[in-house]
Amino acid sequence: MDTVDAKGKIKKTYPQEQVMTPYERLTSILGYASTLRPELTAETLQQLAVTMIDNAAAKHVQDSRAKLFGMFNRRPKVAA
């Protein structure tokens, strides 16, 4: 929900019942299991969600993101 304060700034607020983790959001989609990679099952995801603590999951996401962005080709910064 967006609210506008006296200065005209827009403040976004999210109802508590709509706040979800990425895993909770994924499982709320009907038929999500059919879109997973063949080697990944809904049961495997459930086990990972239960066993991994929040900080470990966040670290895993950041490491994966760094690995992904590291694979992009970047031009060397050479002064011409």
Sine and cosine of phi, psi and omega as CSV:
sin_phi,cos_phi,sin_psi,cos_psi,sin_omega,cos_omega
0.00,0.00,0.71,-0.70,0.01,-1.00
-0.98,-0.19,0.73,-0.68,0.09,-1.00
-0.82,-0.58,0.55,-0.84,0.00,-1.00
-0.94,-0.34,0.79,-0.61,0.00,-1.00
-1.00,0.05,-0.07,-1.00,-0.08,-1.00
-0.89,0.45,-0.48,0.88,-0.01,-1.00
-1.00,0.05,-0.02,1.00,0.02,-1.00
1.00,-0.01,0.10,1.00,0.02,-1.00
-0.98,0.21,0.64,-0.77,0.02,-1.00
-1.00,-0.07,0.79,-0.62,0.02,-1.00
-0.91,-0.42,0.82,-0.57,0.02,-1.00
-1.00,-0.06,0.73,-0.68,0.10,-1.00
-0.79,-0.61,0.53,-0.85,-0.03,-1.00
-0.85,-0.53,0.81,-0.59,0.03,-1.00
-0.87,0.49,0.64,-0.77,-0.06,-1.00
-0.83,0.56,-0.59,0.81,-0.03,-1.00
-0.94,0.33,-0.23,0.97,0.02,-1.00
-0.99,-0.16,-0.10,0.99,0.00,-1.00
-0.99,0.15,0.83,-0.55,-0.04,-1.00
-0.66,-0.75,0.43,-0.90,0.17,-0.98
-0.97,0.23,0.30,-0.95,0.04,-1.00
-0.83,0.55,-0.63,0.78,0.02,-1.00
-0.91,0.42,-0.69,0.73,0.02,-1.00
-0.88,0.47,-0.64,0.77,0.02,-1.00
-0.91,0.41,-0.68,0.73,0.01,-1.00
-0.87,0.49,-0.73,0.68,-0.05,-1.00
-0.95,0.31,-0.25,0.97,0.04,-1.00
-0.98,0.19,-0.21,0.98,0.02,-1.00
-1.00,0.10,0.80,-0.60,0.00,-1.00
-0.91,0.40,0.73,-0.68,0.06,-1.00
0.96,0.29,0.37,0.93,-0.03,-1.00
-0.89,0.45,-0.50,0.86,-0.07,-1.00
-0.89,0.46,-0.48,0.88,-0.02,-1.00
-0.96,0.28,-0.24,0.97,-0.02,-1.00
-0.99,-0.14,-0.04,1.00,-0.01,-1.00
-0.96,0.27,0.37,-0.93,0.08,-1.00
-0.87,0.49,0.47,-0.88,-0.06,-1.00
-0.84,0.54,-0.57,0.83,-0.03,-1.00
-0.99,0.15,-0.06,1.00,-0.03,-1.00
-0.91,-0.42,0.78,-0.62,-0.01,-1.00
-0.90,-0.43,0.29,-0.96,0.04,-1.00
-0.89,0.46,-0.58,0.81,0.00,-1.00
-0.91,0.40,-0.63,0.78,0.04,-1.00
-0.89,0.45,-0.70,0.72,0.04,-1.00
-0.88,0.48,-0.65,0.76,0.01,-1.00
-0.88,0.47,-0.69,0.72,0.01,-1.00
-0.89,0.45,-0.66,0.75,0.04,-1.00
-0.90,0.43,-0.66,0.75,-0.02,-1.00
-0.90,0.44,-0.58,0.81,-0.03,-1.00
-0.98,0.22,-0.63,0.78,-0.11,-0.99
-1.00,0.10,-0.45,0.89,-0.08,-1.00
-1.00,0.00,0.79,-0.61,0.05,-1.00
-0.97,0.22,0.30,-0.95,-0.10,-0.99
-0.84,0.54,-0.71,0.70,-0.03,-1.00
-0.91,0.41,-0.61,0.79,0.04,-1.00
-0.92,0.39,-0.63,0.78,0.03,-1.00
-0.91,0.42,-0.68,0.73,0.02,-1.00
-0.90,0.44,-0.65,0.76,0.04,-1.00
-0.89,0.45,-0.68,0.74,0.02,-1.00
-0.88,0.47,-0.68,0.73,0.02,-1.00
-0.89,0.46,-0.72,0.70,-0.03,-1.00
-0.91,0.41,-0.65,0.76,0.04,-1.00
-0.90,0.43,-0.68,0.74,0.01,-1.00
-0.91,0.42,-0.65,0.76,0.01,-1.00
-0.90,0.43,-0.68,0.74,0.02,-1.00
-0.90,0.44,-0.65,0.76,0.03,-1.00
-0.90,0.45,-0.69,0.72,0.00,-1.00
-0.88,0.47,-0.77,0.64,-0.04,-1.00
-0.93,0.36,-0.42,0.91,0.07,-1.00
-0.94,0.35,-0.37,0.93,0.00,-1.00
-0.98,0.18,-0.26,0.97,-0.01,-1.00
-0.94,0.33,0.63,-0.77,0.07,-1.00
-0.97,0.26,0.76,-0.64,0.03,-1.00
-0.83,-0.56,0.61,-0.80,0.03,-1.00
-0.96,0.28,0.63,-0.78,0.05,-1.00
-0.93,0.36,0.55,-0.83,0.01,-1.00
-1.00,0.01,1.00,-0.08,-0.02,-1.00
-0.89,-0.46,0.79,-0.61,0.03,-1.00
-0.96,0.29,0.73,-0.68,-0.02,-1.00
-0.97,-0.26,0.00,0.00,0.00,0.00
